[in-house]
Amino acid sequence: GDSVTQMEGPVTLSEEAFLTINCTYTATGYPSLFWYVQYPGEGLQLLLKATKADDKGSNKGFEATYRKETTSFHLEKGSVQVSDSAVYFCALMDTGRRALTFGSGTRLQVQP
Amino acid sequence: NAGVTQTPKFQVLKTGQSMTLQCAQDMNHEYMSWYRQDPGMGLRLIHYSVGAGITDQGEVPNGYNVSRSTTEDFPLRLLSAAPSQTSVYFCASSYVRTGGSYGYTFGSGTRLTVV
């Protein structure tokens, strides 16, 4: 079945540091890929998405590129802020089942 | 725009009790789904629906029932609550577009404790 693997956290960075959160996936078809963010005490918000190979999703300074050859969708940001502290989830939706499969989440802590 | 509305926000149940978690969306989305979130395990799919009258099981369906009689509503029923069902439950809905561009919107969650 489909699966998503994320790097374990927590990831602790200083403000203005470069961020990478690794995400790899296994899927039988050609899935769409997503990053969701969950701030403390809140639900999930869609951060960015990509629907086909080589697509780059971007939002709020975050970027991720759909790499079919390496089955990866790593999240990057050039300069993190304290307000980026949250849990980040990588997810996929395959072409058959119209529901999301999530990774286990990566907690990001940004220190001033 | 209300988006996806879940009720209640918090609930405490005794083992063996039954209850229904409500989920409603006002965006005319075709797809709806229920997830549970447990520490260190991400979100796991319980049940999902691709339209009114159509439901299917996800990864962890045991102990839960769903129905989809209207496009707007997708209630989740716990038949006989167990401590293992203590979790945070999220409902989500999504539109469908040609070419596979989906947008899932999540509710704010229901925190359920079974004692």
Interface residues (C-beta under 8 A of the other chain):
Chain A: V4 S32 F34 Y36 E42 G43 L44 Q45 L46 K49 T51 K52 F89 M93 T95 R97 R98 A99 L100 T101 F102 G103 S104 G105
Chain B: Y31 S33 Y35 G40 M41 G42 L43 R44 L45 Y48 V50 D56 G58 F90 A92 S94 V96 G99 G100 S101 Y102 G103 Y104 T105 F106 G107 S108 G109
